[in-house]
Amino acid sequence: MANTSDRIAALDIVRGVAVMGILAMNIAGFALIFPAYFNPLATGDASAVDRGVYLFNYVLFDGKMRGLFSLLFGASMLLVVERASAKGENPARVHYCRMVTLLGFGLIHLWLVWWGDILAHYAIVGMVAYLAVHQSARTLFGLSAALIGAHTLFSIGLPVQIATLEAELPAREAAAALQGYANSFGVPDAAHAARETAIYRGDYSGIFADRTARFGWSPLRDLQYMGMETLGLMLIGMGLLKTGLFRGEWRVAKMRRWAAIGIATGFAIYLPLAAWMASADFSLLSVVTATLVAPVPLRPLVIVGIACLILLASRPGGPFTERIAAAGRMAFTNYLMTSLICTAIFYGYGLGLFGALSRLGLWGVVLAIWIGMLAWSKPWLERFAYGPLEWLWRSMARGSVQPMRRLV
C-alpha cells in the first residue's frame, strides 16, 4: 500500500515471482480433487509423466512460494509500519485497519470463490506479528527459529499416528482411520472421489454448500496447522528488511553466499524426499512426511536462498524484470484474479474441466495465466498508481477513496 514513488523494487520483484510460482502449486487445488494437491495417485494410477510433473513441482515449488509470500508479507508489514510512524500516523491503527480489511477480503474469497484462500490466514497471523515490529533482527530470527522448531515438533505427530495405525492393520478401526487420512492426503475411496468430482462439475450452489461445509472455518484450522510456521516466516521477512536485503543493501557476495546455501540445502532436502516418495509409490506415510514435516526445519534457508537468487538474477531496468516487478506490485489483484479465472475454467458453472486435464496439461493453463499477468500488469501501472484491488484495499483500510490515477 505504499505510494509508487517510495516502493522498494526488490520486494516487488520477489513478490512477482512468488505470485506466479504459487499458481504452479495451487493449480492442482483448482482443477483436481482435494487429496490430489498432495498425492499424484489421488485421481487414479497416474502416468509416469504426471508423476514426474508432481515431483518437479515438489522439488521446485512446494512450500517455497508460500514461504516467499510469508517472508514478503512480514517485510511489507514492517515497511508500512515504519512509513506510518515517519508520517506521524498511529502505526498500530494503520496496521490493524489493513489486517481487518484483508481478513474481510480473505473470507469473501474463501466462502464465495475458492477453498484454498491464504489471505484470511495472513491477516490473522499478521495481527500477532505486529507485536514484534520493534524487535531487533537477531531477536526476530531467534523467535522464528523457536516457532518453526515448535511447528516441526507438532507436525511430527501426524506421520507418527499414520505409522502407528499401519502397524495395527488389519484391525477395522485402524483401516477406517487410515482411509480418513487417505481421503485428504492419499488415495481416496472411489465414492469419496466420485462425490467430490460430481460436486465441482456441478452448479454454483452445490459447490458453495460443499466449500462452506468443509472449509468455512479453515482460517481457524490453519492457525493450528500452519500458524507457527507462517508467523516464523513473517518474522524472518521483517528481520531481512531490517538487515537490508529487501532495501538493496546486501552486497552481491553476501547474496551469492546465501543463495548457494539455500539452493544447496533445498536440493539436499527435497531430492532425497522426492526419491523416497517415488520408491514408496507415493504411500500415505511418505507423502505426509515429505510434504508436511521433513522439509520444515530447514525450509527457511531454502526460501531465503531463493529470494537472493531472484534478486541476483534480476537485471535492473530490464523489460522482463520490470514486468515481473509490476506483477508483484499487483500481487493482491493477480492472486485473486487467478482464483476467478481458474474456477471459471474448472468448475461446473464455468467450462467444467474439473478433473479433465493431466498434471502436464495443467501446466498449459499455468503458462497462459503467467503470460497474462506479465502482459497486463505493467501497462496498467503505467496509467494507474495501484492495481484495482490494491486500490480498493487501501481505500477501505484508510476509510476514504484514494487517488487512483498515477501521479506523473
Contacts in CASP RR format, 6 or more apart in sequence:
PFRMAT RR
TARGET T0000
AUTHOR 0000-0000-0000
METHOD contacts of the structure
MODEL  1
MANTSDRIAALDIVRGVAVMGILAMNIAGFALIFPAYFNPLATGDASAVD
RGVYLFNYVLFDGKMRGLFSLLFGASMLLVVERASAKGENPARVHYCRMV
TLLGFGLIHLWLVWWGDILAHYAIVGMVAYLAVHQSARTLFGLSAALIGA
HTLFSIGLPVQIATLEAELPAREAAAALQGYANSFGVPDAAHAARETAIY
RGDYSGIFADRTARFGWSPLRDLQYMGMETLGLMLIGMGLLKTGLFRGEW
RVAKMRRWAAIGIATGFAIYLPLAAWMASADFSLLSVVTATLVAPVPLRP
LVIVGIACLILLASRPGGPFTERIAAAGRMAFTNYLMTSLICTAIFYGYG
LGLFGALSRLGLWGVVLAIWIGMLAWSKPWLERFAYGPLEWLWRSMARGS
VQPMRRLV
1 80 0 8 1.000
1 98 0 8 1.000
1 390 0 8 1.000
1 393 0 8 1.000
1 394 0 8 1.000
1 397 0 8 1.000
2 79 0 8 1.000
2 80 0 8 1.000
2 83 0 8 1.000
3 385 0 8 1.000
4 329 0 8 1.000
4 381 0 8 1.000
4 385 0 8 1.000
4 386 0 8 1.000
4 406 0 8 1.000
4 407 0 8 1.000
5 407 0 8 1.000
6 83 0 8 1.000
7 329 0 8 1.000
8 79 0 8 1.000
8 246 0 8 1.000
8 247 0 8 1.000
8 248 0 8 1.000
9 316 0 8 1.000
9 325 0 8 1.000
10 245 0 8 1.000
10 246 0 8 1.000
10 247 0 8 1.000
10 248 0 8 1.000
10 311 0 8 1.000
11 72 0 8 1.000
11 75 0 8 1.000
11 76 0 8 1.000
11 79 0 8 1.000
11 246 0 8 1.000
12 325 0 8 1.000
12 326 0 8 1.000
12 328 0 8 1.000
12 329 0 8 1.000
13 310 0 8 1.000
13 311 0 8 1.000
13 314 0 8 1.000
13 321 0 8 1.000
13 324 0 8 1.000
13 325 0 8 1.000
13 328 0 8 1.000
14 68 0 8 1.000
14 71 0 8 1.000
14 72 0 8 1.000
14 246 0 8 1.000
14 307 0 8 1.000
14 310 0 8 1.000
14 311 0 8 1.000
15 68 0 8 1.000
15 69 0 8 1.000
15 72 0 8 1.000
15 328 0 8 1.000
15 329 0 8 1.000
15 331 0 8 1.000
16 324 0 8 1.000
16 325 0 8 1.000
16 327 0 8 1.000
16 328 0 8 1.000
16 331 0 8 1.000
17 68 0 8 1.000
17 310 0 8 1.000
17 324 0 8 1.000
18 65 0 8 1.000
18 67 0 8 1.000
18 68 0 8 1.000
18 69 0 8 1.000
18 72 0 8 1.000
18 328 0 8 1.000
18 331 0 8 1.000
19 69 0 8 1.000
19 327 0 8 1.000
19 328 0 8 1.000
19 331 0 8 1.000
19 334 0 8 1.000
19 335 0 8 1.000
19 373 0 8 1.000
20 324 0 8 1.000
20 327 0 8 1.000
20 370 0 8 1.000
20 373 0 8 1.000
21 61 0 8 1.000
21 65 0 8 1.000
22 61 0 8 1.000
22 65 0 8 1.000
22 66 0 8 1.000
22 69 0 8 1.000
22 335 0 8 1.000
23 338 0 8 1.000
23 366 0 8 1.000
23 369 0 8 1.000
23 370 0 8 1.000
24 57 0 8 1.000
24 60 0 8 1.000
24 61 0 8 1.000
24 65 0 8 1.000
24 363 0 8 1.000
24 366 0 8 1.000
25 37 0 8 1.000
25 57 0 8 1.000
25 61 0 8 1.000
25 62 0 8 1.000
25 63 0 8 1.000
25 65 0 8 1.000
25 66 0 8 1.000
26 116 0 8 1.000
26 338 0 8 1.000
26 342 0 8 1.000
27 342 0 8 1.000
27 362 0 8 1.000
27 363 0 8 1.000
27 365 0 8 1.000
27 366 0 8 1.000
28 36 0 8 1.000
28 37 0 8 1.000
28 359 0 8 1.000
28 362 0 8 1.000
29 36 0 8 1.000
29 37 0 8 1.000
29 116 0 8 1.000
30 114 0 8 1.000
30 339 0 8 1.000
30 342 0 8 1.000
30 343 0 8 1.000
30 345 0 8 1.000
30 346 0 8 1.000
31 342 0 8 1.000
31 345 0 8 1.000
31 346 0 8 1.000
31 353 0 8 1.000
31 354 0 8 1.000
31 355 0 8 1.000
31 357 0 8 1.000
31 362 0 8 1.000
31 365 0 8 1.000
32 42 0 8 1.000
32 43 0 8 1.000
32 354 0 8 1.000
32 355 0 8 1.000
33 42 0 8 1.000
33 43 0 8 1.000
33 188 0 8 1.000
33 193 0 8 1.000
33 196 0 8 1.000
33 197 0 8 1.000
33 200 0 8 1.000
33 355 0 8 1.000
34 115 0 8 1.000
34 184 0 8 1.000
34 196 0 8 1.000
35 42 0 8 1.000
35 182 0 8 1.000
35 183 0 8 1.000
35 184 0 8 1.000
35 185 0 8 1.000
35 186 0 8 1.000
35 187 0 8 1.000
35 188 0 8 1.000
36 42 0 8 1.000
36 43 0 8 1.000
38 184 0 8 1.000
38 185 0 8 1.000
38 186 0 8 1.000
38 287 0 8 1.000
38 288 0 8 1.000
38 291 0 8 1.000
39 185 0 8 1.000
39 186 0 8 1.000
39 187 0 8 1.000
39 282 0 8 1.000
39 284 0 8 1.000
39 287 0 8 1.000
40 46 0 8 1.000
40 50 0 8 1.000
40 51 0 8 1.000
40 52 0 8 1.000
40 53 0 8 1.000
40 54 0 8 1.000
40 282 0 8 1.000
40 359 0 8 1.000
41 186 0 8 1.000
41 187 0 8 1.000
41 281 0 8 1.000
41 282 0 8 1.000
42 186 0 8 1.000
42 187 0 8 1.000
42 188 0 8 1.000
42 193 0 8 1.000
43 193 0 8 1.000
43 355 0 8 1.000
44 187 0 8 1.000
46 54 0 8 1.000
46 359 0 8 1.000
47 358 0 8 1.000
49 358 0 8 1.000
49 359 0 8 1.000
49 360 0 8 1.000
50 358 0 8 1.000
50 359 0 8 1.000
50 360 0 8 1.000
51 278 0 8 1.000
51 282 0 8 1.000
53 358 0 8 1.000
53 359 0 8 1.000
53 360 0 8 1.000
53 363 0 8 1.000
54 359 0 8 1.000
55 274 0 8 1.000
55 277 0 8 1.000
55 278 0 8 1.000
57 359 0 8 1.000
58 270 0 8 1.000
58 273 0 8 1.000
58 274 0 8 1.000
58 277 0 8 1.000
58 290 0 8 1.000
58 291 0 8 1.000
59 267 0 8 1.000
59 270 0 8 1.000
59 271 0 8 1.000
59 274 0 8 1.000
62 270 0 8 1.000
62 291 0 8 1.000
62 295 0 8 1.000
63 295 0 8 1.000
63 299 0 8 1.000
64 299 0 8 1.000
64 302 0 8 1.000
64 303 0 8 1.000
64 306 0 8 1.000
66 118 0 8 1.000
67 233 0 8 1.000
67 299 0 8 1.000
67 303 0 8 1.000
68 303 0 8 1.000
68 306 0 8 1.000
68 307 0 8 1.000
69 118 0 8 1.000
69 122 0 8 1.000
70 122 0 8 1.000
70 229 0 8 1.000
70 230 0 8 1.000
70 232 0 8 1.000
70 233 0 8 1.000
70 234 0 8 1.000
70 237 0 8 1.000
71 233 0 8 1.000
71 234 0 8 1.000
71 236 0 8 1.000
71 237 0 8 1.000
71 240 0 8 1.000
71 303 0 8 1.000
71 304 0 8 1.000
71 307 0 8 1.000
72 237 0 8 1.000
72 246 0 8 1.000
73 122 0 8 1.000
73 126 0 8 1.000
73 234 0 8 1.000
74 126 0 8 1.000
74 129 0 8 1.000
74 233 0 8 1.000
74 234 0 8 1.000
74 235 0 8 1.000
74 237 0 8 1.000
74 238 0 8 1.000
74 241 0 8 1.000
75 237 0 8 1.000
75 238 0 8 1.000
75 239 0 8 1.000
75 240 0 8 1.000
75 241 0 8 1.000
75 246 0 8 1.000
77 95 0 8 1.000
77 126 0 8 1.000
77 129 0 8 1.000
77 130 0 8 1.000
77 133 0 8 1.000
77 234 0 8 1.000
77 238 0 8 1.000
78 133 0 8 1.000
78 237 0 8 1.000
78 238 0 8 1.000
78 239 0 8 1.000
78 241 0 8 1.000
78 242 0 8 1.000
79 241 0 8 1.000
80 91 0 8 1.000
80 94 0 8 1.000
80 95 0 8 1.000
80 98 0 8 1.000
81 91 0 8 1.000
81 94 0 8 1.000
81 95 0 8 1.000
81 130 0 8 1.000
81 133 0 8 1.000
82 91 0 8 1.000
84 90 0 8 1.000
84 91 0 8 1.000
84 94 0 8 1.000
84 95 0 8 1.000
85 91 0 8 1.000
91 133 0 8 1.000
92 130 0 8 1.000
94 397 0 8 1.000
95 130 0 8 1.000
96 127 0 8 1.000
96 130 0 8 1.000
97 397 0 8 1.000
97 398 0 8 1.000
97 399 0 8 1.000
98 393 0 8 1.000
98 397 0 8 1.000
99 123 0 8 1.000
99 124 0 8 1.000
99 126 0 8 1.000
99 127 0 8 1.000
99 130 0 8 1.000
100 123 0 8 1.000
100 397 0 8 1.000
101 393 0 8 1.000
101 396 0 8 1.000
101 397 0 8 1.000
102 119 0 8 1.000
102 120 0 8 1.000
102 122 0 8 1.000
102 123 0 8 1.000
102 393 0 8 1.000
103 119 0 8 1.000
103 120 0 8 1.000
103 123 0 8 1.000
103 124 0 8 1.000
104 120 0 8 1.000
104 123 0 8 1.000
105 119 0 8 1.000
105 336 0 8 1.000
105 389 0 8 1.000
105 393 0 8 1.000
106 117 0 8 1.000
106 119 0 8 1.000
106 120 0 8 1.000
106 123 0 8 1.000
107 117 0 8 1.000
107 120 0 8 1.000
107 219 0 8 1.000
109 117 0 8 1.000
109 119 0 8 1.000
109 120 0 8 1.000
109 336 0 8 1.000
109 339 0 8 1.000
110 116 0 8 1.000
110 117 0 8 1.000
110 120 0 8 1.000
110 211 0 8 1.000
110 215 0 8 1.000
110 216 0 8 1.000
110 218 0 8 1.000
110 219 0 8 1.000
111 208 0 8 1.000
111 211 0 8 1.000
111 212 0 8 1.000
111 216 0 8 1.000
112 208 0 8 1.000
113 336 0 8 1.000
113 339 0 8 1.000
113 340 0 8 1.000
113 343 0 8 1.000
114 211 0 8 1.000
114 339 0 8 1.000
114 342 0 8 1.000
114 343 0 8 1.000
115 211 0 8 1.000
115 214 0 8 1.000
115 215 0 8 1.000
115 218 0 8 1.000
116 215 0 8 1.000
116 218 0 8 1.000
117 218 0 8 1.000
117 219 0 8 1.000
117 339 0 8 1.000
119 335 0 8 1.000
120 219 0 8 1.000
121 219 0 8 1.000
121 222 0 8 1.000
121 223 0 8 1.000
121 226 0 8 1.000
121 227 0 8 1.000
121 230 0 8 1.000
122 230 0 8 1.000
124 219 0 8 1.000
124 223 0 8 1.000
125 223 0 8 1.000
125 227 0 8 1.000
125 230 0 8 1.000
125 231 0 8 1.000
125 234 0 8 1.000
126 231 0 8 1.000
126 234 0 8 1.000
128 231 0 8 1.000
129 231 0 8 1.000
129 234 0 8 1.000
129 235 0 8 1.000
129 238 0 8 1.000
132 139 0 8 1.000
132 140 0 8 1.000
132 143 0 8 1.000
132 235 0 8 1.000
132 238 0 8 1.000
133 238 0 8 1.000
135 143 0 8 1.000
136 242 0 8 1.000
137 238 0 8 1.000
137 239 0 8 1.000
137 240 0 8 1.000
137 242 0 8 1.000
137 243 0 8 1.000
140 235 0 8 1.000
140 236 0 8 1.000
140 237 0 8 1.000
140 238 0 8 1.000
140 239 0 8 1.000
140 242 0 8 1.000
141 235 0 8 1.000
141 236 0 8 1.000
141 239 0 8 1.000
143 232 0 8 1.000
143 235 0 8 1.000
144 232 0 8 1.000
144 233 0 8 1.000
144 235 0 8 1.000
144 236 0 8 1.000
144 300 0 8 1.000
147 228 0 8 1.000
147 229 0 8 1.000
147 231 0 8 1.000
147 232 0 8 1.000
147 235 0 8 1.000
148 228 0 8 1.000
148 229 0 8 1.000
148 232 0 8 1.000
148 233 0 8 1.000
148 296 0 8 1.000
148 297 0 8 1.000
148 300 0 8 1.000
149 228 0 8 1.000
149 296 0 8 1.000
149 297 0 8 1.000
150 228 0 8 1.000
151 227 0 8 1.000
151 228 0 8 1.000
151 229 0 8 1.000
151 296 0 8 1.000
152 293 0 8 1.000
152 296 0 8 1.000
152 297 0 8 1.000
154 228 0 8 1.000
155 225 0 8 1.000
155 292 0 8 1.000
155 293 0 8 1.000
155 296 0 8 1.000
156 293 0 8 1.000
158 288 0 8 1.000
158 292 0 8 1.000
158 293 0 8 1.000
159 285 0 8 1.000
159 288 0 8 1.000
159 289 0 8 1.000
159 292 0 8 1.000
159 293 0 8 1.000
162 178 0 8 1.000
162 181 0 8 1.000
162 284 0 8 1.000
162 285 0 8 1.000
162 288 0 8 1.000
163 285 0 8 1.000
165 174 0 8 1.000
165 177 0 8 1.000
165 178 0 8 1.000
165 181 0 8 1.000
166 174 0 8 1.000
166 178 0 8 1.000
166 285 0 8 1.000
168 174 0 8 1.000
169 175 0 8 1.000
169 178 0 8 1.000
178 284 0 8 1.000
179 189 0 8 1.000
181 284 0 8 1.000
181 288 0 8 1.000
182 188 0 8 1.000
182 189 0 8 1.000
182 284 0 8 1.000
183 189 0 8 1.000
183 192 0 8 1.000
185 284 0 8 1.000
185 287 0 8 1.000
185 288 0 8 1.000
185 291 0 8 1.000
186 282 0 8 1.000
186 284 0 8 1.000
186 287 0 8 1.000
187 284 0 8 1.000
188 196 0 8 1.000
196 210 0 8 1.000
197 354 0 8 1.000
197 355 0 8 1.000
199 206 0 8 1.000
199 207 0 8 1.000
199 210 0 8 1.000
200 207 0 8 1.000
200 210 0 8 1.000
200 346 0 8 1.000
200 347 0 8 1.000
200 348 0 8 1.000
200 354 0 8 1.000
201 347 0 8 1.000
201 348 0 8 1.000
201 352 0 8 1.000
201 354 0 8 1.000
202 347 0 8 1.000
202 348 0 8 1.000
202 349 0 8 1.000
202 352 0 8 1.000
203 348 0 8 1.000
203 349 0 8 1.000
204 347 0 8 1.000
204 349 0 8 1.000
207 347 0 8 1.000
207 348 0 8 1.000
207 349 0 8 1.000
229 296 0 8 1.000
232 300 0 8 1.000
233 300 0 8 1.000
233 303 0 8 1.000
236 300 0 8 1.000
236 303 0 8 1.000
236 304 0 8 1.000
237 246 0 8 1.000
240 246 0 8 1.000
240 304 0 8 1.000
240 307 0 8 1.000
241 247 0 8 1.000
243 249 0 8 1.000
243 250 0 8 1.000
244 250 0 8 1.000
245 255 0 8 1.000
245 307 0 8 1.000
245 308 0 8 1.000
245 311 0 8 1.000
248 311 0 8 1.000
250 308 0 8 1.000
252 312 0 8 1.000
255 308 0 8 1.000
255 311 0 8 1.000
255 312 0 8 1.000
256 308 0 8 1.000
256 312 0 8 1.000
258 304 0 8 1.000
258 305 0 8 1.000
258 308 0 8 1.000
259 305 0 8 1.000
259 306 0 8 1.000
259 308 0 8 1.000
259 309 0 8 1.000
259 312 0 8 1.000
261 301 0 8 1.000
261 305 0 8 1.000
262 301 0 8 1.000
262 302 0 8 1.000
262 304 0 8 1.000
262 305 0 8 1.000
262 306 0 8 1.000
262 308 0 8 1.000
263 302 0 8 1.000
263 305 0 8 1.000
263 306 0 8 1.000
263 309 0 8 1.000
265 298 0 8 1.000
265 301 0 8 1.000
265 302 0 8 1.000
266 295 0 8 1.000
266 298 0 8 1.000
266 301 0 8 1.000
266 302 0 8 1.000
269 294 0 8 1.000
269 295 0 8 1.000
269 298 0 8 1.000
269 299 0 8 1.000
269 302 0 8 1.000
270 295 0 8 1.000
273 289 0 8 1.000
273 290 0 8 1.000
273 294 0 8 1.000
273 295 0 8 1.000
274 290 0 8 1.000
276 286 0 8 1.000
276 290 0 8 1.000
277 283 0 8 1.000
277 286 0 8 1.000
277 287 0 8 1.000
277 290 0 8 1.000
280 286 0 8 1.000
295 302 0 8 1.000
314 321 0 8 1.000
314 324 0 8 1.000
315 321 0 8 1.000
320 374 0 8 1.000
322 378 0 8 1.000
323 374 0 8 1.000
323 375 0 8 1.000
323 377 0 8 1.000
323 378 0 8 1.000
324 374 0 8 1.000
326 374 0 8 1.000
326 377 0 8 1.000
326 378 0 8 1.000
326 380 0 8 1.000
326 381 0 8 1.000
327 334 0 8 1.000
327 373 0 8 1.000
327 374 0 8 1.000
327 377 0 8 1.000
328 334 0 8 1.000
328 377 0 8 1.000
329 377 0 8 1.000
329 381 0 8 1.000
329 386 0 8 1.000
329 387 0 8 1.000
329 390 0 8 1.000
330 377 0 8 1.000
330 380 0 8 1.000
330 381 0 8 1.000
330 386 0 8 1.000
330 387 0 8 1.000
330 390 0 8 1.000
332 387 0 8 1.000
332 389 0 8 1.000
332 390 0 8 1.000
332 393 0 8 1.000
333 387 0 8 1.000
333 388 0 8 1.000
333 389 0 8 1.000
333 390 0 8 1.000
334 373 0 8 1.000
334 377 0 8 1.000
336 389 0 8 1.000
338 369 0 8 1.000
341 369 0 8 1.000
342 365 0 8 1.000
342 369 0 8 1.000
343 350 0 8 1.000
344 350 0 8 1.000
344 351 0 8 1.000
345 351 0 8 1.000
345 352 0 8 1.000
345 353 0 8 1.000
345 365 0 8 1.000
346 352 0 8 1.000
346 353 0 8 1.000
346 354 0 8 1.000
346 355 0 8 1.000
347 354 0 8 1.000
348 354 0 8 1.000
357 365 0 8 1.000
380 387 0 8 1.000
381 387 0 8 1.000
381 406 0 8 1.000
382 406 0 8 1.000
383 405 0 8 1.000
383 406 0 8 1.000
384 391 0 8 1.000
384 404 0 8 1.000
384 405 0 8 1.000
384 406 0 8 1.000
385 391 0 8 1.000
385 403 0 8 1.000
385 404 0 8 1.000
385 405 0 8 1.000
385 406 0 8 1.000
385 407 0 8 1.000
386 394 0 8 1.000
386 402 0 8 1.000
386 404 0 8 1.000
391 402 0 8 1.000
391 404 0 8 1.000
394 402 0 8 1.000
395 401 0 8 1.000
395 402 0 8 1.000
END
